[in-house]
């Protein structure tokens, strides 16, 4: 089985060594870089499946690296690791193309879970859903425009189906508002943004019979579609 390749960028060498060794025991192939100015050359040679970027780095910070990586590969998952706790830093991480973030200090179990989740999402996007999609207790059938719970069947509109597909692709990961608007409406105008809020309220109602499903609004970022097990 092919190993997933991780480009791990961290200037705290002791921490980086522990993380790298742990990830390698979990069957990941890892290249570790500690200097921001060396990242892009390693990126082009290694062709990783995911990047883990510390924000504060010598010579080039993680935010500017993410922008550069996005120009090379718009779809590559990027996970920020940061000691910063201010909301504006988290928002900036999403603005420059980050898919998720984890704050220091973090548990290795949580880091691995976030890595696996981002890789699964990327795989689903590369191999679009066919047939029914399981969302908690519900079954979504995009071809029939139906949402089922047991014997209950709800007919959905085309936009509702598209929204459900986006959230299904991003279960337990934050999805950016702009990404949703451009995919569903091809326009991220204020008017469509308000429309999105209305649709999400409706979706919450559709999913209310599964107490383990929650759509959480992240102010200034987007939505976190939480599906418990």
MDAnalysis code that builds the backbone (N, CA, C; Angstrom):
import MDAnalysis as mda
import numpy as np

u = mda.Universe.empty(687, n_residues=229, atom_resindex=np.repeat(np.arange(229), 3), trajectory=True)
u.add_TopologyAttr("name", ["N", "CA", "C"] * 229)
u.add_TopologyAttr("resid", np.arange(1, 230))
u.add_TopologyAttr("resname", ["UNK", "UNK", "UNK", "UNK", "UNK", "UNK", "UNK", "UNK", "UNK", "UNK", "UNK", "UNK", "UNK", "UNK", "UNK", "UNK", "UNK", "UNK", "UNK", "UNK", "UNK", "UNK", "UNK", "UNK", "UNK", "UNK", "UNK", "UNK", "UNK", "UNK", "UNK", "UNK", "UNK", "UNK", "UNK", "UNK", "UNK", "UNK", "UNK", "UNK", "UNK", "UNK", "UNK", "UNK", "UNK", "UNK", "UNK", "UNK", "UNK", "UNK", "UNK", "UNK", "UNK", "UNK", "UNK", "UNK", "UNK", "UNK", "UNK", "UNK", "UNK", "UNK", "UNK", "UNK", "UNK", "UNK", "UNK", "UNK", "UNK", "UNK", "UNK", "UNK", "UNK", "UNK", "UNK", "UNK", "UNK", "UNK", "UNK", "UNK", "UNK", "UNK", "UNK", "UNK", "UNK", "UNK", "UNK", "UNK", "UNK", "UNK", "UNK", "UNK", "UNK", "UNK", "UNK", "UNK", "UNK", "UNK", "UNK", "UNK", "UNK", "UNK", "UNK", "UNK", "UNK", "UNK", "UNK", "UNK", "UNK", "UNK", "UNK", "UNK", "UNK", "UNK", "UNK", "UNK", "UNK", "UNK", "UNK", "UNK", "UNK", "UNK", "UNK", "UNK", "UNK", "UNK", "UNK", "UNK", "UNK", "UNK", "UNK", "UNK", "UNK", "UNK", "UNK", "UNK", "UNK", "UNK", "UNK", "UNK", "UNK", "UNK", "UNK", "UNK", "UNK", "UNK", "UNK", "UNK", "UNK", "UNK", "UNK", "UNK", "UNK", "UNK", "UNK", "UNK", "UNK", "UNK", "UNK", "UNK", "UNK", "UNK", "UNK", "UNK", "UNK", "UNK", "UNK", "UNK", "UNK", "UNK", "UNK", "UNK", "UNK", "UNK", "UNK", "UNK", "UNK", "UNK", "UNK", "UNK", "UNK", "UNK", "UNK", "UNK", "UNK", "UNK", "UNK", "UNK", "UNK", "UNK", "UNK", "UNK", "UNK", "UNK", "UNK", "UNK", "UNK", "UNK", "UNK", "UNK", "UNK", "UNK", "UNK", "UNK", "UNK", "UNK", "UNK", "UNK", "UNK", "UNK", "UNK", "UNK", "UNK", "UNK", "UNK", "UNK", "UNK", "UNK", "UNK", "UNK", "UNK", "UNK", "UNK", "UNK", "UNK", "UNK", "UNK", "UNK", "UNK"])
u.atoms.positions = np.array([
    [0.847, -1.201, 0.000],
    [0.000, 0.000, 0.000],
    [0.875, 1.241, 0.000],
    [0.562, 2.189, -0.875],
    [1.354, 3.403, -0.984],
    [1.188, 4.272, 0.249],
    [2.315, 4.762, 0.763],
    [2.286, 5.635, 1.930],
    [1.897, 7.057, 1.522],
    [1.113, 7.724, 2.358],
    [0.810, 9.140, 2.138],
    [2.033, 9.963, 2.516],
    [2.349, 10.967, 1.689],
    [3.557, 11.768, 1.880],
    [3.220, 13.091, 2.557],
    [3.948, 13.385, 3.622],
    [3.720, 14.602, 4.395],
    [4.957, 15.493, 4.341],
    [4.760, 16.741, 3.947],
    [5.812, 17.754, 4.079],
    [5.531, 18.492, 5.380],
    [6.395, 18.308, 6.355],
    [6.204, 18.843, 7.706],
    [7.204, 19.965, 7.945],
    [6.695, 21.175, 8.189],
    [7.546, 22.361, 8.324],
    [7.429, 22.887, 9.754],
    [8.514, 22.775, 10.494],
    [8.523, 23.145, 11.910],
    [9.948, 23.503, 12.334],
    [10.139, 24.648, 12.998],
    [11.492, 25.064, 13.377],
    [11.853, 24.683, 14.813],
    [10.925, 24.145, 15.580],
    [11.261, 23.609, 16.904],
    [11.730, 22.164, 16.708],
    [13.027, 21.981, 16.633],
    [13.604, 20.712, 16.186],
    [13.211, 19.542, 17.088],
    [13.201, 19.762, 18.403],
    [12.868, 18.657, 19.320],
    [11.439, 18.180, 19.092],
    [10.504, 19.139, 18.999],
    [9.105, 18.800, 18.719],
    [8.977, 18.122, 17.361],
    [9.647, 18.697, 16.358],
    [9.542, 18.177, 15.000],
    [10.013, 16.723, 14.918],
    [11.088, 16.408, 15.631],
    [11.630, 15.040, 15.595],
    [10.628, 14.050, 16.196],
    [9.996, 14.444, 17.305],
    [9.005, 13.565, 17.935],
    [7.821, 13.323, 16.997],
    [7.338, 14.416, 16.388],
    [6.190, 14.304, 15.480],
    [6.552, 13.458, 14.262],
    [7.695, 13.726, 13.673],
    [8.131, 12.976, 12.491],
    [8.245, 11.486, 12.792],
    [8.892, 11.140, 13.895],
    [9.063, 9.726, 14.255],
    [7.711, 9.048, 14.473],
    [6.791, 9.768, 15.125],
    [5.464, 9.200, 15.391],
    [4.694, 8.980, 14.094],
    [4.734, 9.961, 13.207],
    [4.023, 9.827, 11.935],
    [4.587, 8.677, 11.100],
    [5.891, 8.488, 11.167],
    [6.499, 7.396, 10.411],
    [6.093, 6.031, 10.970],
    [5.844, 5.944, 12.272],
    [5.358, 4.683, 12.843],
    [3.924, 4.400, 12.403],
    [3.220, 5.446, 11.941],
    [1.842, 5.294, 11.461],
    [1.792, 5.124, 9.941],
    [2.951, 4.798, 9.359],
    [3.054, 4.478, 7.932],
    [2.910, 5.693, 7.012],
    [3.289, 6.877, 7.507],
    [3.400, 8.046, 6.638],
    [4.859, 8.198, 6.199],
    [5.047, 8.747, 5.011],
    [6.383, 9.128, 4.562],
    [6.531, 10.626, 4.819],
    [7.531, 11.007, 5.608],
    [7.627, 12.384, 6.095],
    [8.966, 13.008, 5.730],
    [8.905, 14.220, 5.178],
    [10.084, 15.068, 5.038],
    [9.898, 16.256, 5.965],
    [10.915, 16.529, 6.785],
    [10.860, 17.605, 7.758],
    [11.757, 18.756, 7.313],
    [11.221, 19.968, 7.342],
    [11.971, 21.165, 6.960],
    [11.823, 22.184, 8.081],
    [12.927, 22.862, 8.441],
    [12.870, 23.795, 9.562],
    [13.012, 25.253, 9.135],
    [13.421, 25.496, 7.899],
    [13.648, 26.861, 7.418],
    [12.654, 27.185, 6.306],
    [11.905, 28.296, 6.473],
    [10.881, 28.656, 5.505],
    [11.380, 28.798, 4.082],
    [12.601, 29.306, 3.903],
    [13.109, 29.559, 2.550],
    [13.431, 28.274, 1.790],
    [13.514, 27.127, 2.503],
    [13.847, 25.854, 1.855],
    [12.613, 25.027, 1.495],
    [11.449, 25.503, 1.901],
    [10.241, 24.682, 1.787],
    [9.849, 24.411, 0.340],
    [9.818, 25.444, -0.508],
    [9.293, 25.271, -1.862],
    [10.153, 24.334, -2.701],
    [11.454, 24.362, -2.501],
    [12.311, 23.445, -3.267],
    [12.039, 21.998, -2.851],
    [11.850, 21.764, -1.555],
    [11.496, 20.421, -1.087],
    [10.107, 20.030, -1.585],
    [9.206, 20.989, -1.593],
    [7.830, 20.726, -2.037],
    [7.815, 20.221, -3.475],
    [8.539, 20.880, -4.352],
    [8.533, 20.513, -5.768],
    [9.186, 19.152, -6.004],
    [10.208, 18.819, -5.228],
    [10.882, 17.520, -5.402],
    [10.072, 16.381, -4.778],
    [9.457, 16.644, -3.637],
    [8.799, 15.590, -2.848],
    [7.370, 15.323, -3.308],
    [6.698, 16.349, -3.818],
    [5.300, 16.232, -4.274],
    [4.426, 15.587, -3.187],
    [4.244, 16.280, -2.058],
    [3.533, 15.675, -0.922],
    [2.036, 15.539, -1.165],
    [1.403, 14.705, -0.339],
    [-0.052, 14.565, -0.351],
    [-0.714, 15.561, 0.595],
    [0.059, 16.075, 1.556],
    [-0.448, 17.058, 2.514],
    [0.731, 17.842, 3.080],
    [0.487, 19.108, 3.411],
    [1.511, 19.936, 4.044],
    [1.069, 20.315, 5.454],
    [1.982, 20.194, 6.406],
    [1.760, 20.681, 7.767],
    [2.721, 21.844, 7.969],
    [2.161, 23.034, 8.154],
    [2.978, 24.240, 8.204],
    [2.875, 24.922, 9.554],
    [4.024, 25.107, 10.206],
    [4.055, 26.001, 11.355],
    [3.909, 27.430, 10.828],
    [3.310, 28.302, 11.619],
    [3.108, 29.684, 11.164],
    [4.387, 30.503, 11.319],
    [4.999, 30.435, 12.484],
    [6.206, 31.219, 12.751],
    [7.437, 30.423, 12.359],
    [8.104, 30.870, 11.284],
    [9.280, 30.177, 10.767],
    [10.378, 31.179, 10.440],
    [11.626, 30.758, 10.469],
    [12.694, 31.661, 10.032],
    [12.658, 31.885, 8.522],
    [12.879, 33.131, 8.107],
    [13.045, 33.557, 6.709],
    [11.751, 33.648, 5.899],
    [10.785, 32.777, 6.125],
    [9.495, 32.879, 5.424],
    [8.421, 32.214, 6.270],
    [7.334, 32.958, 6.558],
    [6.322, 32.431, 7.471],
    [5.381, 31.453, 6.747],
    [4.617, 30.730, 7.560],
    [3.722, 29.713, 7.021],
    [2.618, 30.258, 6.141],
    [2.125, 31.461, 6.440],
    [1.058, 32.048, 5.640],
    [1.524, 32.318, 4.205],
    [2.692, 32.912, 4.052],
    [3.191, 33.199, 2.699],
    [3.549, 31.913, 1.966],
    [4.002, 30.908, 2.710],
    [4.283, 29.615, 2.077],
    [3.002, 28.976, 1.552],
    [1.933, 29.088, 2.332],
    [0.650, 28.528, 1.891],
    [0.185, 29.187, 0.594],
    [0.336, 30.498, 0.491],
    [-0.040, 31.206, -0.740],
    [0.763, 30.686, -1.926],
    [2.057, 30.480, -1.716],
    [2.914, 29.988, -2.801],
    [2.547, 28.556, -3.188],
    [2.261, 27.727, -2.192],
    [1.885, 26.337, -2.458],
    [0.559, 26.274, -3.199],
    [-0.389, 27.144, -2.827],
    [-1.694, 27.176, -3.490],
    [-1.560, 27.505, -4.985],
    [-0.563, 28.305, -5.361],
    [-0.353, 28.627, -6.776],
    [0.150, 27.411, -7.550],
    [0.886, 26.532, -6.867],
    [1.415, 25.332, -7.508],
    [0.367, 24.222, -7.539],
    [-0.322, 24.038, -6.409],
    [-1.328, 22.978, -6.293],
    [-2.529, 23.520, -5.520],
    [-3.577, 23.955, -6.211],
    [-4.735, 24.575, -5.549],
    [-5.510, 23.629, -4.639],
    [-5.356, 22.315, -4.811],
    [-6.188, 21.355, -4.091],
    [-5.479, 20.620, -2.963],
    [-4.195, 20.864, -2.788],
    [-3.437, 20.143, -1.770],
    [-3.895, 20.552, -0.372],
    [-4.212, 19.606, 0.521],
    [-4.601, 19.979, 1.888],
    [-3.442, 20.587, 2.669],
    [-3.739, 21.674, 3.375],
    [-2.752, 22.370, 4.197],
    [-3.285, 22.460, 5.621],
    [-2.490, 21.972, 6.562],
    [-2.834, 22.027, 7.981],
    [-1.841, 22.952, 8.671],
    [-2.355, 24.018, 9.289],
    [-1.500, 24.941, 10.025],
    [-1.330, 24.476, 11.462],
    [-0.102, 24.566, 11.949],
    [0.200, 24.343, 13.360],
    [0.665, 25.682, 13.914],
    [0.003, 26.157, 14.968],
    [0.325, 27.502, 15.435],
    [0.234, 27.612, 16.950],
    [1.113, 28.452, 17.493],
    [1.042, 28.792, 18.917],
    [0.167, 30.014, 19.107],
    [-0.228, 30.650, 18.017],
    [-1.042, 31.857, 18.093],
    [-2.487, 31.491, 18.410],
    [-3.115, 32.293, 19.240],
    [-4.486, 31.988, 19.648],
    [-5.475, 33.072, 19.227],
    [-4.989, 34.182, 18.666],
    [-5.898, 35.245, 18.283],
    [-6.763, 34.810, 17.100],
    [-8.020, 35.231, 17.138],
    [-8.962, 34.864, 16.086],
    [-8.480, 35.338, 14.727],
    [-7.868, 36.533, 14.667],
    [-7.442, 37.058, 13.371],
    [-6.370, 36.188, 12.725],
    [-5.546, 35.536, 13.528],
    [-4.526, 34.646, 12.966],
    [-5.154, 33.382, 12.388],
    [-6.172, 32.887, 13.086],
    [-6.894, 31.721, 12.567],
    [-7.587, 32.071, 11.256],
    [-8.242, 33.242, 11.235],
    [-8.928, 33.683, 10.016],
    [-7.945, 33.851, 8.866],
    [-6.776, 34.414, 9.156],
    [-5.783, 34.609, 8.099],
    [-5.334, 33.269, 7.523],
    [-5.225, 32.277, 8.393],
    [-4.840, 30.944, 7.921],
    [-5.814, 30.402, 6.891],
    [-7.108, 30.605, 7.120],
    [-8.102, 30.162, 6.148],
    [-8.082, 31.034, 4.896],
    [-7.842, 32.324, 5.066],
    [-7.824, 33.245, 3.920],
    [-6.717, 32.899, 2.926],
    [-5.573, 32.436, 3.427],
    [-4.454, 32.131, 2.535],
    [-4.513, 30.708, 1.993],
    [-5.576, 29.967, 2.330],
    [-5.750, 28.654, 1.717],
    [-5.615, 27.465, 2.638],
    [-5.502, 27.689, 3.946],
    [-5.425, 26.576, 4.874],
    [-6.745, 25.827, 4.956],
    [-6.679, 24.519, 5.137],
    [-7.887, 23.689, 5.274],
    [-8.258, 23.435, 6.720],
    [-7.267, 23.466, 7.601],
    [-7.527, 23.199, 9.008],
    [-6.345, 23.736, 9.802],
    [-6.500, 23.809, 11.130],
    [-5.407, 24.255, 11.977],
    [-5.477, 23.524, 13.315],
    [-4.331, 23.448, 13.971],
    [-4.253, 22.849, 15.294],
    [-3.314, 23.717, 16.120],
    [-3.701, 23.973, 17.362],
    [-2.923, 24.867, 18.212],
    [-1.946, 24.083, 19.096],
    [-0.770, 24.661, 19.290],
    [0.202, 24.111, 20.238],
    [-0.214, 24.501, 21.654],
    [0.022, 23.625, 22.617],
    [0.482, 22.240, 22.471],
    [-0.669, 21.346, 22.015],
    [-0.359, 20.327, 21.233],
    [-1.400, 19.444, 20.709],
    [-1.035, 17.998, 21.013],
    [-2.030, 17.143, 21.004],
    [-1.769, 15.710, 21.165],
    [-1.473, 15.116, 19.798],
    [-0.599, 14.141, 19.766],
    [-0.267, 13.487, 18.503],
    [-1.473, 12.748, 17.939],
    [-2.327, 12.242, 18.825],
    [-3.534, 11.555, 18.361],
    [-4.443, 12.505, 17.594],
    [-4.597, 13.730, 18.099],
    [-5.437, 14.705, 17.398],
    [-4.809, 15.097, 16.070],
    [-3.498, 15.297, 16.054],
    [-2.811, 15.653, 14.808],
    [-3.031, 14.576, 13.754],
    [-2.846, 13.324, 14.116],
    [-3.007, 12.220, 13.172],
    [-4.454, 12.141, 12.683],
    [-5.409, 12.372, 13.590],
    [-6.826, 12.343, 13.198],
    [-7.123, 13.434, 12.180],
    [-6.558, 14.623, 12.382],
    [-6.795, 15.729, 11.449],
    [-6.126, 15.452, 10.093],
    [-4.948, 14.884, 10.110],
    [-4.263, 14.529, 8.864],
    [-5.102, 13.527, 8.076],
    [-5.529, 12.462, 8.747],
    [-6.315, 11.424, 8.072],
    [-7.623, 11.984, 7.531],
    [-8.239, 12.876, 8.291],
    [-9.501, 13.461, 7.853],
    [-9.310, 14.281, 6.585],
    [-8.258, 15.099, 6.542],
    [-7.996, 15.917, 5.352],
    [-7.653, 15.044, 4.144],
    [-6.916, 13.972, 4.359],
    [-6.583, 13.073, 3.252],
    [-7.818, 12.360, 2.731],
    [-8.724, 11.991, 3.634],
    [-9.969, 11.340, 3.203],
    [-10.836, 12.287, 2.391],
    [-10.896, 13.546, 2.814],
    [-11.680, 14.541, 2.087],
    [-11.110, 14.740, 0.690],
    [-9.789, 14.840, 0.584],
    [-9.140, 15.003, -0.713],
    [-9.437, 13.818, -1.617],
    [-9.414, 12.616, -1.028],
    [-9.706, 11.406, -1.810],
    [-11.141, 11.408, -2.308],
    [-12.083, 11.844, -1.460],
    [-13.486, 11.887, -1.871],
    [-13.696, 12.905, -2.983],
    [-12.989, 14.030, -2.914],
    [-13.148, 15.055, -3.949],
    [-12.571, 14.577, -5.282],
    [-11.505, 13.773, -5.195],
    [-10.905, 13.240, -6.423],
    [-11.743, 12.127, -7.023],
    [-12.531, 11.457, -6.148],
    [-13.400, 10.369, -6.592],
    [-14.821, 10.673, -6.150],
    [-15.551, 11.463, -6.923],
    [-16.866, 11.953, -6.507],
    [-17.821, 10.825, -6.130],
    [-18.755, 11.189, -5.235],
    [-19.746, 10.232, -4.764],
    [-20.581, 9.682, -5.917],
    [-20.902, 8.427, -5.829],
    [-21.899, 7.847, -6.723],
    [-22.857, 7.051, -5.850],
    [-24.118, 6.984, -6.255],
    [-25.104, 6.290, -5.441],
    [-25.466, 7.108, -4.218],
    [-25.744, 6.402, -3.111],
    [-26.170, 7.092, -1.897],
    [-24.971, 7.485, -1.040],
    [-25.159, 8.543, -0.250],
    [-24.133, 9.062, 0.646],
    [-24.677, 8.987, 2.059],
    [-23.930, 8.373, 2.958],
    [-24.359, 8.270, 4.344],
    [-23.947, 9.519, 5.107],
    [-24.912, 10.170, 5.757],
    [-24.649, 11.332, 6.609],
    [-25.318, 11.060, 7.951],
    [-24.546, 10.556, 8.912],
    [-25.146, 10.160, 10.178],
    [-26.197, 9.088, 9.953],
    [-27.426, 9.324, 10.442],
    [-28.521, 8.374, 10.269],
    [-29.190, 8.503, 8.904],
    [-28.825, 9.527, 8.156],
    [-29.512, 9.842, 6.899],
    [-28.793, 9.235, 5.699],
    [-29.543, 9.058, 4.621],
    [-28.989, 8.670, 3.326],
    [-29.351, 9.740, 2.310],
    [-28.347, 10.238, 1.633],
    [-28.561, 11.239, 0.587],
    [-28.400, 10.578, -0.763],
    [-29.388, 10.765, -1.636],
    [-29.303, 10.241, -2.995],
    [-29.342, 11.416, -3.970],
    [-28.160, 11.891, -4.418],
    [-28.118, 13.063, -5.298],
    [-28.838, 12.852, -6.623],
    [-28.801, 11.628, -7.137],
    [-29.421, 11.372, -8.433],
    [-30.941, 11.478, -8.368],
    [-31.508, 11.093, -7.221],
    [-32.965, 11.169, -7.046],
    [-33.404, 12.439, -6.313],
    [-32.427, 13.262, -5.897],
    [-32.734, 14.492, -5.140],
    [-33.514, 14.167, -3.872],
    [-33.017, 13.156, -3.112],
    [-33.741, 12.688, -1.943],
    [-32.835, 12.610, -0.717],
    [-33.431, 12.914, 0.436],
    [-32.805, 12.700, 1.728],
    [-33.712, 11.752, 2.506],
    [-33.153, 10.609, 2.924],
    [-33.979, 9.577, 3.580],
    [-33.554, 9.359, 5.023],
    [-34.541, 9.145, 5.866],
    [-34.329, 8.704, 7.236],
    [-35.341, 7.592, 7.491],
    [-34.852, 6.348, 7.445],
    [-35.771, 5.224, 7.540],
    [-36.729, 5.222, 6.355],
    [-38.021, 5.264, 6.641],
    [-39.032, 5.290, 5.583],
    [-39.407, 6.714, 5.169],
    [-38.887, 7.698, 5.890],
    [-39.188, 9.095, 5.556],
    [-38.303, 9.565, 4.401],
    [-38.923, 10.151, 3.396],
    [-38.181, 10.641, 2.226],
    [-38.512, 12.111, 2.015],
    [-37.455, 12.934, 1.923],
    [-37.639, 14.363, 1.660],
    [-37.033, 14.699, 0.297],
    [-37.809, 15.342, -0.556],
    [-37.307, 15.785, -1.849],
    [-36.530, 17.090, -1.675],
    [-35.404, 17.195, -2.350],
    [-34.529, 18.358, -2.230],
    [-34.390, 19.077, -3.560],
    [-34.074, 20.375, -3.472],
    [-33.804, 21.162, -4.675],
    [-32.368, 20.908, -5.130],
    [-32.028, 21.379, -6.325],
    [-30.683, 21.196, -6.861],
    [-29.641, 21.866, -5.974],
    [-29.961, 23.075, -5.489],
    [-29.001, 23.781, -4.625],
    [-28.857, 23.073, -3.280],
    [-29.946, 22.560, -2.754],
    [-29.864, 21.815, -1.496],
    [-28.994, 20.570, -1.660],
    [-29.155, 19.881, -2.771],
    [-28.319, 18.703, -3.040],
    [-26.846, 19.098, -3.090],
    [-26.544, 20.184, -3.772],
    [-25.147, 20.615, -3.896],
    [-24.561, 20.976, -2.532],
    [-25.359, 21.648, -1.705],
    [-24.901, 21.988, -0.363],
    [-24.664, 20.731, 0.477],
    [-25.590, 19.783, 0.398],
    [-25.415, 18.537, 1.135],
    [-24.151, 17.805, 0.677],
    [-23.880, 17.819, -0.608],
    [-22.679, 17.148, -1.116],
    [-21.409, 17.815, -0.586],
    [-21.414, 19.146, -0.539],
    [-20.253, 19.866, -0.006],
    [-20.018, 19.494, 1.450],
    [-21.083, 19.505, 2.246],
    [-20.923, 19.164, 3.657],
    [-20.542, 17.696, 3.840],
    [-21.085, 16.817, 3.001],
    [-20.725, 15.403, 3.091],
    [-19.251, 15.177, 2.786],
    [-18.710, 15.968, 1.854],
    [-17.288, 15.882, 1.519],
    [-16.414, 16.417, 2.641],
    [-16.988, 17.247, 3.501],
    [-16.207, 17.941, 4.532],
    [-16.725, 17.653, 5.936],
    [-17.104, 16.398, 6.173],
    [-17.590, 16.040, 7.503],
    [-16.494, 16.234, 8.544],
    [-16.841, 16.977, 9.604],
    [-15.944, 17.258, 10.727],
    [-14.752, 18.132, 10.356],
    [-14.892, 18.890, 9.282],
    [-13.873, 19.858, 8.877],
    [-14.575, 21.170, 8.526],
    [-13.909, 22.279, 8.823],
    [-14.475, 23.582, 8.495],
    [-14.394, 23.798, 6.989],
    [-15.505, 24.211, 6.387],
    [-15.525, 24.548, 4.962],
    [-15.778, 26.043, 4.846],
    [-15.009, 26.697, 4.006],
    [-15.062, 28.151, 3.907],
    [-16.322, 28.619, 3.189],
    [-16.876, 29.710, 3.707],
    [-18.082, 30.296, 3.126],
    [-17.871, 30.627, 1.643],
    [-16.735, 31.210, 1.322],
    [-16.482, 31.609, -0.066],
    [-16.469, 30.396, -0.986],
    [-15.872, 29.314, -0.527],
    [-15.826, 28.084, -1.337],
    [-17.238, 27.583, -1.636],
    [-18.101, 27.610, -0.616],
    [-19.483, 27.162, -0.805],
    [-20.204, 28.054, -1.805],
    [-20.072, 29.368, -1.631],
    [-20.779, 30.320, -2.497],
    [-20.357, 30.185, -3.953],
    [-19.065, 30.040, -4.177],
    [-18.581, 29.944, -5.556],
    [-19.014, 28.632, -6.200],
    [-19.083, 27.584, -5.409],
    [-19.468, 26.282, -5.970],
    [-20.966, 26.197, -6.242],
    [-21.783, 26.769, -5.358],
    [-23.232, 26.632, -5.488],
    [-23.850, 27.759, -6.299],
    [-23.347, 28.996, -6.087],
    [-23.944, 30.158, -6.763],
    [-23.022, 30.790, -7.813],
    [-21.781, 30.345, -7.873],
    [-20.784, 30.950, -8.777],
    [-20.593, 32.439, -8.514],
    [-20.869, 32.861, -7.284],
    [-20.807, 34.287, -6.947],
    [-20.828, 34.401, -5.424],
    [-19.865, 35.114, -4.852],
    [-19.826, 35.250, -3.395],
    [-20.328, 36.613, -2.928],
    [-21.352, 37.134, -3.599],
    [-21.918, 38.442, -3.253],
    [-22.613, 38.384, -1.890],
    [-22.857, 39.560, -1.327],
    [-23.538, 39.654, -0.037],
    [-24.927, 39.019, -0.106],
    [-25.634, 39.262, -1.189],
    [-26.983, 38.710, -1.341],
    [-26.959, 37.183, -1.302],
    [-26.035, 36.579, -2.034],
    [-25.948, 35.118, -2.028],
    [-25.467, 34.588, -0.683],
    [-24.646, 35.369, 0.002],
    [-24.189, 34.973, 1.327],
    [-25.358, 34.869, 2.299],
    [-26.294, 35.808, 2.210],
    [-27.502, 35.746, 3.044],
    [-28.371, 34.561, 2.635],
    [-28.436, 34.285, 1.337],
    [-29.160, 33.102, 0.853],
    [-28.590, 31.827, 1.461],
    [-27.261, 31.760, 1.520],
    [-26.603, 30.585, 2.096],
    [-27.040, 30.376, 3.543],
    [-27.112, 31.453, 4.315],
    [-27.540, 31.330, 5.709],
    [-28.950, 30.742, 5.812],
    [-29.825, 31.171, 4.901],
    [-31.196, 30.651, 4.887],
    [-31.192, 29.157, 4.581],
    [-30.397, 28.753, 3.586],
    [-30.317, 27.339, 3.214],
    [-29.767, 26.493, 4.367],
    [-28.757, 27.016, 5.067],
    [-28.166, 26.259, 6.177],
    [-29.171, 26.082, 7.304],
    [-29.954, 27.128, 7.585],
    [-31.016, 27.011, 8.596],
    [-32.002, 25.909, 8.210],
    [-32.337, 25.848, 6.935],
    [-33.252, 24.816, 6.440],
    [-32.627, 23.422, 6.575],
    [-31.323, 23.326, 6.280],
    [-30.640, 22.037, 6.389],
    [-30.596, 21.552, 7.837],
    [-30.380, 22.481, 8.764],
    [-30.406, 22.096, 10.182],
    [-31.751, 21.470, 10.543],
    [-32.814, 22.033, 10.007],
    [-34.143, 21.492, 10.272],
    [-34.297, 20.106, 9.661],
    [-33.777, 19.925, 8.454],
    [-33.866, 18.621, 7.791],
    [-33.142, 17.526, 8.590],
    [-32.065, 17.921, 9.282],
    [-31.207, 16.947, 9.958],
    [-31.451, 16.865, 11.459],
    [-32.506, 17.479, 11.930],
    [-32.723, 17.622, 13.373],
    [-32.982, 16.302, 14.089],
    [-33.364, 15.251, 13.370],
    [-33.675, 13.976, 14.020],
    [-32.440, 13.132, 14.308],
    [-31.262, 13.640, 13.955],
    [-30.013, 12.985, 14.351],
    [-29.268, 13.950, 15.263],
    [-29.294, 13.664, 16.557],
    [-28.713, 14.579, 17.554],
    [-27.198, 14.673, 17.468],
    [-26.568, 13.772, 16.688],
    [-25.105, 13.798, 16.560],
    [-24.635, 14.634, 15.370],
    [-25.572, 15.230, 14.648],
    [-25.218, 16.103, 13.525],
    [-25.421, 17.555, 13.943],
    [-24.424, 18.379, 13.651],
    [-24.521, 19.799, 13.976],
    [-23.813, 20.618, 12.902],
    [-24.446, 21.687, 12.453],
    [-23.808, 22.620, 11.521],
    [-23.490, 23.885, 12.309],
    [-22.212, 24.109, 12.576],
    [-21.778, 25.224, 13.412],
    [-21.243, 26.347, 12.528],
    [-21.776, 27.551, 12.702],
    [-21.282, 28.715, 11.968],
    [-20.010, 29.227, 12.638],
    [-18.931, 29.368, 11.866],
    [-17.670, 29.933, 12.345],
    [-17.575, 31.348, 11.790],
    [-17.771, 32.330, 12.637],
    [-17.867, 33.712, 12.195],
    [-16.645, 34.135, 11.383],
    [-16.923, 34.687, 10.203],
    [-15.854, 35.177, 9.347],
    [-15.140, 34.109, 8.552],
    [-15.513, 32.839, 8.749],
    [-14.821, 31.737, 8.060],
    [-15.794, 30.918, 7.221],
    [-16.747, 30.272, 7.873],
    [-17.667, 29.399, 7.142],
    [-18.447, 28.520, 8.092],
    [-18.507, 27.227, 7.792],
    [-19.301, 26.306, 8.587],
    [-18.498, 25.056, 8.931],
    [-18.775, 24.531, 10.129],
    [-18.171, 23.289, 10.577],
    [-19.281, 22.250, 10.644],
    [-19.229, 21.252, 9.768],
    [-20.262, 20.223, 9.688],
    [-19.833, 19.051, 10.541],
    [-20.410, 18.942, 11.731],
    [-20.014, 17.940, 12.706],
    [-20.944, 16.730, 12.635],
    [-20.365, 15.555, 12.452],
    [-21.135, 14.317, 12.410],
    [-20.498, 13.348, 13.389],
    [-21.185, 13.090, 14.500],
    [-20.659, 12.187, 15.519],
    [-20.893, 10.742, 15.157],
    [-20.244, 9.874, 15.902],
    [-20.379, 8.435, 15.655],
    [-21.025, 7.764, 16.865],
])
